[in-house]
Amino acid sequence: MKSTILIFLTSLLLIVTGCINQTTKSIVINNVLCEYAEDPINVDSSQPRFSWILESGSRGQKQTAFQVLVATNEARLEKEIGDQWDSGKVESDQSGNVLYDGIQLQSNHTYYWKVRVWDRDGAVSKYSKTTKFGIALLDAKEWQAHWIGAGSPKEPRSEKGYFDNITDPAITDIQ
């Protein structure tokens, strides 16, 4: 009798453990991209597009909703704070080309983002890994460069056509 109860409880424990593992691992978010790249340095859009790929061991599993968080630093994302954009729960199966819809992104800044999804049963996944993207200089007025060229004809010239060290006679004449 005791052995029958022990076998029954062991079997029950294995079944429950298997069910718990199945639900906690239902969907995993991989290949998290911004503008089709992982951690792009200079995105040339003020409304970048986000994409991700889902993996599941369950047959017929699907995404029914998502939430995207975008922040100015990783510490905020660790606290689940999207200070630039928190999409909230969006009822959608879209996992590609999700358009940024938050506070205006600034040129020459780096931002961090992550996403989580809800599955067909309404269970929420863990957040994806945090990735980053940089915004390029978006306005021509922001470019602060000067032409690098041959210089003025009045500038000293080396006979070689270039200066190879500070002992070059053309440079010492300047001092």
Protein Blocks (a to p, Z undefined) as FASTA:
>chain_A
ZZmmmmmmmmmmmmmmmmmmmmmmmpccehiaeehiahifbdcbfbdcdddddddfbehi
acfbdcddddfbfklmmnopafkbcgbjaddfbfghiacfbddddehiacddddddddfk
opacddddddddddddfbfklpccddddebjfkbccdfkopafbfkbmklmmmZZ
